[in-house]
Amino acid sequence: MNAPIPSPADTALTPNVPRTMRALLQTRYGGADALHVAEVPTPTLTPGLVLVQGVNAALNRGDWHLLTGTPYAVRLAGYGLTRPTRPIPGMAIAGRVMAVGAGVTGFEVGDAVLGEINRGAFAEWVCAEPSALAKKPAGLSFEQAATLPVSGTTALQGLRDAGQLKAGESLLVIGAAGGVGGFGVQLGRHFGAEVTGVCSARNVEVVRLMGAHHVINYTSQRLSEHPGRFDVILDMVGAEPLATLRGLLKPGGRLVSGSGGQDNALFGPMIPILRGLFSNLGSAQRFVPLMNKPTVADLDVLCGLVASGAVTPDISDRLPLDALPAVLDHMGEGHTRGKVVVNLSADPQRSPR
């Protein structure tokens, strides 16, 4: 007779796994007052999943959209019409595998991992699909690893796939000090492009240190008046009119849009995206909407680049779970620099070394 599958609720079967954990809970859609940290049952391991003890997580713009429930179309995507069906937010996780469910191959207890999951990262423990997890190289810290899902993969796919950026081409990154934009500047430099970053005055030196050859301070210079022309534009802000951005492109240039600007409350960026795609008619320039597709292969690529020193995640802050409600609320203003990393355990004895 086969032994029963270990359950995190049964500490006799799964040593070192507590019956409860601290987690950030979202009880409804709204702002900071919709969030609170609570002690909840540790998730139960089921066949086909792995149990991960989180070390670090990272904030992403999508976390704010799922906090507010806007655009309303996200609620129709399975997140709940009137309140979240998955009450623990967070998508980017890094930690250690502490138990392996029946049928899982390729992972063992003790493996250090990172990945993008469908909510649940802002907690001390999470059950995850093995297909969502990459193994963390020894040369990366857990903090660095947590920044790579979502933001890192979005930038990589935006430049390599959507933008088809080549060595010797010119790249403009709008929102260069943000989470995706910061990776975009460094990846553009790694791919051999001449990189120009756009940011506010307070972030000019940060973007320059990331490797940008040129930096445009949008608080003192209108982008529409810039004389340069670019092969690829990675726009992570959406504040500039489509005509302005097309005017900054070379013939045959590619405009990769990772933001719809002022999103429609119902449909989000769909209307600006459709407008951009329609503008492709009769034009040699291409508007390409950027949609992140989580892949372990891309996480492996990014891990290699960070381990080699070619890319360094810009970690702007490190916070405990209790600080997240106010910070998530602030993300809606769109001025967060770099990546905010979350320390998932308040008790050092409960955090893996």
C-alpha positions as CSV (number, residue, x, y, z in Angstrom):
1,M,0.0,0.0,0.0
2,N,1.4,3.4,-1.0
3,A,2.1,5.9,1.8
4,P,-0.3,8.8,2.0
5,I,0.8,12.1,0.3
6,P,2.3,14.4,2.9
7,S,0.1,17.3,3.8
8,P,1.6,20.5,5.1
9,A,-1.2,20.5,7.7
10,D,0.3,17.3,9.2
11,T,3.7,18.2,10.6
12,A,4.3,14.6,11.6
13,L,4.3,13.6,7.9
14,T,6.1,16.8,6.6
15,P,8.7,17.9,9.1
16,N,9.5,21.6,9.4
17,V,6.2,22.7,7.7
18,P,4.1,24.7,10.2
19,R,0.3,24.2,10.2
20,T,-0.2,28.0,9.7
21,M,1.6,30.7,7.9
22,R,1.6,34.5,7.5
23,A,0.1,35.8,4.3
24,L,-1.3,39.0,2.8
25,L,-5.0,38.7,2.2
26,Q,-7.2,40.6,-0.1
27,T,-10.8,40.5,1.0
28,R,-12.3,42.6,-1.8
29,Y,-11.3,44.9,-4.7
30,G,-10.1,48.4,-3.6
31,G,-7.0,50.0,-2.2
32,A,-4.8,49.5,0.8
33,D,-7.8,49.0,3.1
34,A,-8.7,45.9,1.2
35,L,-5.5,44.2,2.3
36,H,-4.3,42.8,5.7
37,V,-1.7,40.3,6.9
38,A,-3.2,37.3,8.7
39,E,-2.3,33.9,10.0
40,V,-3.9,31.3,7.7
41,P,-3.6,27.5,7.2
42,T,-0.5,26.5,5.2
43,P,-1.6,25.1,1.8
44,T,-2.1,21.4,1.5
45,L,0.2,19.6,-1.0
46,T,-1.7,17.7,-3.7
47,P,-0.5,15.4,-6.5
48,G,1.2,17.1,-9.3
49,L,2.3,20.1,-7.2
50,V,5.4,21.2,-5.2
51,L,5.3,23.0,-1.8
52,V,7.6,26.0,-1.8
53,Q,8.7,27.9,1.2
54,G,8.9,31.5,0.0
55,V,12.1,33.5,0.7
56,N,11.3,36.5,-1.4
57,A,8.6,37.8,-3.7
58,A,8.5,40.9,-5.9
59,L,5.8,43.5,-6.7
60,N,4.6,44.0,-10.2
61,R,2.1,46.3,-11.9
62,G,-0.3,43.5,-12.4
63,D,-0.6,43.1,-8.6
64,W,-2.1,46.6,-8.5
65,H,-4.6,45.8,-11.3
66,L,-5.7,42.7,-9.4
67,L,-5.9,44.7,-6.2
68,T,-8.2,47.3,-7.7
69,G,-10.0,44.9,-10.0
70,T,-9.5,47.3,-12.9
71,P,-9.9,47.1,-15.8
72,Y,-13.1,45.2,-15.1
73,A,-12.2,42.7,-17.8
74,V,-9.6,41.1,-15.5
75,R,-12.5,40.0,-13.2
76,L,-14.0,38.0,-16.1
77,A,-10.7,36.2,-16.5
78,G,-11.4,34.0,-13.5
79,Y,-10.3,36.4,-10.7
80,G,-13.9,37.0,-9.4
81,L,-16.6,39.4,-10.3
82,T,-17.3,41.0,-6.9
83,R,-14.3,39.8,-4.8
84,P,-11.1,37.9,-5.5
85,T,-11.4,34.2,-5.9
86,R,-7.7,33.8,-5.0
87,P,-7.4,35.9,-1.8
88,I,-3.6,35.9,-1.6
89,P,-2.0,38.3,-4.1
90,G,1.5,38.1,-5.7
91,M,2.8,36.5,-8.9
92,A,6.7,36.5,-8.6
93,I,8.2,34.0,-6.1
94,A,11.6,32.7,-5.1
95,G,12.1,30.1,-2.5
96,R,12.9,26.4,-1.7
97,V,11.0,23.2,-2.5
98,M,10.1,21.6,0.8
99,A,7.8,18.8,-0.4
100,V,7.0,17.2,-3.7
101,G,3.6,15.9,-4.7
102,A,2.9,12.5,-6.3
103,G,3.8,12.3,-10.0
104,V,6.2,15.3,-9.9
105,T,9.6,14.7,-11.5
106,G,12.6,17.0,-11.9
107,F,12.4,18.6,-8.4
108,E,13.7,17.5,-5.0
109,V,13.3,18.8,-1.5
110,G,15.8,21.5,-1.0
111,D,15.9,22.8,-4.6
112,A,16.1,26.6,-4.8
113,V,13.5,27.8,-7.4
114,L,11.8,30.9,-8.9
115,G,8.8,31.4,-11.0
116,E,5.6,33.2,-11.9
117,I,2.4,31.8,-10.3
118,N,-1.2,32.7,-10.6
119,R,-1.5,34.6,-7.3
120,G,-0.4,33.4,-3.9
121,A,3.2,34.7,-3.8
122,F,2.8,37.1,-0.9
123,A,2.8,34.3,1.7
124,E,5.3,32.2,3.6
125,W,4.3,29.0,1.7
126,V,2.8,28.3,-1.7
127,C,1.8,25.2,-3.7
128,A,3.0,25.7,-7.3
129,E,2.9,23.9,-10.6
130,P,6.3,22.5,-11.4
131,S,6.0,23.8,-15.0
132,A,6.0,27.3,-13.6
133,L,9.3,26.9,-11.7
134,A,12.9,27.3,-12.8
135,K,15.9,26.2,-10.7
136,K,17.9,29.1,-9.2
137,P,21.6,29.0,-9.9
138,A,23.9,29.3,-6.8
139,G,25.2,32.6,-8.2
140,L,21.9,34.4,-7.7
141,S,20.4,35.6,-4.4
142,F,16.8,34.9,-3.7
143,E,16.1,38.6,-3.9
144,Q,17.5,38.8,-7.4
145,A,15.7,35.7,-8.5
146,A,12.3,37.1,-7.3
147,T,12.7,40.1,-9.7
148,L,13.0,38.0,-12.8
149,P,9.5,36.5,-13.2
150,V,7.1,39.0,-14.9
151,S,9.3,42.0,-15.2
152,G,12.4,40.3,-16.5
153,T,10.6,38.0,-18.9
154,T,8.4,40.8,-20.2
155,A,11.5,42.9,-21.1
156,L,13.3,39.9,-22.7
157,Q,10.3,38.9,-24.8
158,G,9.6,42.6,-25.7
159,L,13.1,43.2,-27.1
160,R,14.0,39.7,-28.4
161,D,10.6,38.5,-29.8
162,A,8.3,41.5,-30.3
163,G,10.9,44.0,-31.1
164,Q,13.4,41.6,-32.8
165,L,16.2,43.9,-31.6
166,K,19.5,43.3,-33.4
167,A,23.1,44.3,-32.6
168,G,23.9,47.8,-34.0
169,E,20.3,49.0,-33.8
170,S,19.0,51.9,-31.8
171,L,16.6,51.4,-28.9
172,L,14.4,53.8,-27.0
173,V,13.1,52.7,-23.6
174,I,10.3,54.8,-22.2
175,G,9.9,54.1,-18.5
176,A,13.6,53.2,-18.2
177,A,13.6,53.4,-14.4
178,G,10.7,51.1,-13.9
179,G,10.7,47.3,-13.3
180,V,10.4,46.2,-16.9
181,G,12.2,49.3,-18.3
182,G,15.3,48.7,-16.1
183,F,15.6,45.2,-17.5
184,G,15.0,46.6,-21.0
185,V,17.9,49.1,-20.8
186,Q,20.3,46.4,-19.6
187,L,19.1,43.7,-22.1
188,G,19.3,46.2,-24.9
189,R,22.9,47.0,-24.1
190,H,23.6,43.2,-23.8
191,F,22.1,42.6,-27.3
192,G,24.4,45.2,-28.7
193,A,22.0,48.1,-29.3
194,E,22.6,51.8,-28.7
195,V,20.2,52.5,-25.8
196,T,18.4,55.7,-25.0
197,G,16.4,55.7,-21.8
198,V,13.5,58.0,-20.9
199,C,12.9,58.8,-17.2
200,S,12.3,61.6,-14.7
201,A,15.1,63.9,-13.4
202,R,15.6,62.0,-10.2
203,N,16.3,58.7,-12.0
204,V,18.7,60.0,-14.7
205,E,21.8,58.8,-13.0
206,V,20.2,55.4,-12.2
207,V,19.3,54.8,-15.8
208,R,22.8,55.9,-16.9
209,L,24.4,53.4,-14.4
210,M,22.2,50.7,-15.9
211,G,24.0,51.1,-19.1
212,A,22.0,53.6,-21.2
213,H,24.2,55.4,-23.7
214,H,21.8,58.4,-23.6
215,V,19.2,59.5,-21.2
216,I,16.2,61.8,-21.8
217,N,14.7,63.6,-18.8
218,Y,11.1,63.9,-19.7
219,T,10.5,66.6,-17.1
220,S,12.7,69.0,-19.1
221,Q,12.6,67.7,-22.7
222,R,9.6,66.9,-24.8
223,L,10.0,63.5,-26.4
224,S,8.2,64.8,-29.5
225,E,11.1,67.3,-30.0
226,H,13.9,64.8,-29.8
227,P,15.8,64.7,-33.1
228,G,16.8,61.0,-32.9
229,R,15.1,58.1,-34.8
230,F,15.1,54.6,-33.4
231,D,14.8,51.1,-34.8
232,V,12.9,49.8,-31.7
233,I,10.9,51.6,-29.1
234,L,9.9,49.8,-25.9
235,D,7.1,51.9,-24.3
236,M,6.2,50.9,-20.8
237,V,4.3,54.1,-19.9
238,G,1.8,54.8,-22.6
239,A,1.8,58.6,-22.0
240,E,2.9,59.6,-25.5
241,P,0.4,59.8,-28.5
242,L,0.8,57.1,-31.1
243,A,1.7,59.7,-33.7
244,T,4.6,61.0,-31.6
245,L,6.0,57.5,-31.2
246,R,5.7,56.6,-34.8
247,G,7.4,59.9,-35.6
248,L,10.4,58.7,-33.5
249,L,10.7,55.4,-35.5
250,K,12.9,54.8,-38.5
251,P,11.2,53.4,-41.6
252,G,10.7,49.7,-40.7
253,G,11.0,50.4,-37.0
254,R,9.1,48.5,-34.4
255,L,7.0,50.1,-31.6
256,V,6.6,47.6,-28.8
257,S,3.8,48.7,-26.4
258,G,3.7,47.3,-22.9
259,S,1.1,49.8,-21.7
260,G,-2.2,51.1,-22.9
261,G,-1.7,54.5,-21.3
262,Q,-5.0,55.7,-19.7
263,D,-6.7,52.3,-19.6
264,N,-10.4,52.1,-20.3
265,A,-12.1,51.1,-17.1
266,L,-13.9,48.3,-18.8
267,F,-11.5,46.9,-21.4
268,G,-8.2,48.2,-20.2
269,P,-5.6,48.7,-23.0
270,M,-7.6,46.9,-25.7
271,I,-8.8,50.1,-27.4
272,P,-5.3,51.7,-27.7
273,I,-3.9,48.3,-28.8
274,L,-6.5,48.0,-31.6
275,R,-5.8,51.6,-32.6
276,G,-2.1,50.7,-32.8
277,L,-2.7,47.6,-34.8
278,F,-5.0,49.5,-37.2
279,S,-2.2,52.0,-37.7
280,N,0.0,49.3,-39.2
281,L,-2.1,49.3,-42.3
282,G,-0.1,50.7,-45.2
283,S,3.0,51.4,-42.9
284,A,6.4,49.8,-43.0
285,Q,6.6,50.5,-39.3
286,R,5.1,48.0,-37.0
287,F,3.1,48.4,-33.8
288,V,3.5,45.3,-31.6
289,P,1.5,44.8,-28.4
290,L,3.6,43.2,-25.6
291,M,2.0,40.4,-23.7
292,N,4.1,38.5,-21.1
293,K,4.1,34.7,-21.6
294,P,5.7,32.9,-18.6
295,T,8.2,30.4,-19.7
296,V,10.9,28.5,-17.7
297,A,13.2,28.7,-20.7
298,D,13.2,32.5,-20.5
299,L,13.8,32.4,-16.7
300,D,16.8,30.2,-17.3
301,V,18.1,32.8,-19.8
302,L,17.7,35.6,-17.4
303,C,19.3,33.6,-14.5
304,G,22.3,33.0,-16.7
305,L,22.6,36.7,-17.5
306,V,22.4,37.8,-13.9
307,A,24.8,35.1,-12.8
308,S,27.3,36.3,-15.4
309,G,26.9,39.9,-14.4
310,A,25.5,41.0,-17.7
311,V,22.3,42.1,-16.0
312,T,21.8,43.4,-12.4
313,P,18.3,43.7,-11.1
314,D,17.6,47.2,-9.7
315,I,16.2,46.5,-6.3
316,S,14.9,49.8,-5.0
317,D,13.4,48.6,-1.7
318,R,13.1,45.6,0.6
319,L,9.9,45.3,2.6
320,P,8.2,43.0,5.1
321,L,4.7,41.6,4.3
322,D,3.1,44.2,6.7
323,A,4.3,47.1,4.5
324,L,2.7,45.8,1.3
325,P,-0.8,47.4,1.6
326,A,0.5,51.0,1.4
327,V,3.1,50.2,-1.3
328,L,0.7,48.3,-3.5
329,D,-1.7,51.2,-3.3
330,H,1.1,53.6,-4.3
331,M,2.0,51.5,-7.4
332,G,-1.1,52.9,-9.1
333,E,0.6,56.2,-9.4
334,G,3.1,54.7,-11.8
335,H,6.3,56.2,-10.4
336,T,7.8,53.2,-8.6
337,R,11.5,52.8,-9.4
338,G,13.1,49.4,-10.1
339,K,11.8,46.4,-8.2
340,V,10.4,46.2,-4.7
341,V,11.3,42.9,-3.1
342,V,9.3,41.4,-0.2
343,N,10.9,39.4,2.6
344,L,8.3,36.7,3.3
345,S,9.2,35.5,6.8
346,A,9.1,37.7,9.8
347,D,10.7,34.9,11.9
348,P,14.3,34.1,10.9
349,Q,13.8,30.6,12.3
350,R,11.0,30.0,9.7
351,S,13.1,31.2,6.8
352,P,15.4,28.8,4.9
353,R,19.1,29.7,4.8
